[in-house]
Amino acid sequence: MKKSKLSIFMNGFIYENPAFVIFLGMCPVLGTTTSVENGVYMSLCVLFVLLLSNTVISALRKIIPDEIRLPVYIILIATLVSVVDMLFHAYLDYGIYQSLGSFISLIVVNCIILGRAEEFANKNTVVDSIFDALGYAAGFALALISVSFFREVLGTGKLSWAGNSVTIIPEDYAIKLFQRPAGAFIVLGCIVALYSVILRLVNENKEKKAALKAAQEKAVSTAEVK
Amino acid sequence: MNKMIKLPLFLGVVGGLCGGLLAATNYLTHDKIVADAEKRANAALYVHFADAAKFEDATLSDTLTAASVTGKKNALTSDNNVMGSIYFCSVVGYAGKSTPIEFSVSIASGNVKKIVVTGSGESAAGAKFISWVGEASEADLNPTGSRADTWKATTGSSISTKAVAIAVDACLADYQGGTK
């Protein structure tokens, strides 16, 4: 059955969220999320690479020989990552570029990118692949930004952007642990737990509605037969 | 076509196209990346000459070396005209040889513009002089009388003031004796 564009998008964004549900690309989620600014720029990196790699691979899927599809994907993804690395180096604030550090280059081996190329773009149309890339990139951004939001607020007491900061909680009450890797695991664990509960409730609600609808349809058809 | 040829050829074409894209991106960003790196490396120099287009190394005379001057750079405009010079000095103050006073002094139009202290182990009157000289106005840095005596009268420091003043006087003499 052909899926709608919205369901393709929502699949990556919510139901198969790469960081919260299928746990892919965890290195940047844990490593770069010390501030919301870092989270946003890392999300933009992944969006750029995922969108272009999905689009190009989907467009070329019929001419890429099956035997060498993985080397071709890797060459394409590595090129796109190098392009975004050079653009960020040239035009992004150097402090942010440094704090993202090697995580930009490591997008080459991010399972989300290669996974979507092999799993989706290789088998679907360009438009569907674009929606898939947007959904997964948005889902990854949701994870990066939510983890970095809690880590920055709890770890520094402030929210910063481009050198300006707003105090959310007094600095004396900030817990420095949240700025360290251990803090990233704690925040991620709490968010994943909450996300799982919400996702389960949503799915149960959906199933109940579907069952109710099926029962109503059955009742109507039985009445018509009688 | 034989797969032995087709597959490497396809990979070669993909590699060539990707190489072209990388070359184009490098062409677009290389100059800016290099310029920014140079600007970061020269950040301490822009404190003296914020409008300078670039800085070039200048040779040190024996007189300057004897006066504890360790380096000299000229600030240039985009037309390669010299705006002024920055001298880097390391002099021994009251705190002694183990913690010398390290500073840079900029000179333009025959006057000392600014002194930035980058390291010292001074305390008491010496420390007062160090904090004062970093914020001193151009008029304070260019007194009509002896530089060492005027600064000593202002801050109460004698040994450190004298060491810095001798180095600054040597830099000024070098600047005025040059082609500026």
Interface residues (C-beta under 8 A of the other chain):
Chain A: I64 P65 E67 I68 P71 V72 I75 L76 A78 T79 S82 V83 M86 L87 H89 A90 Y91 Y94
Chain B: K3 K6 L7 F10 L11 V14 G15 C18 L21 L22 T25 N26 L28 T29 K32 I33 D36 R40
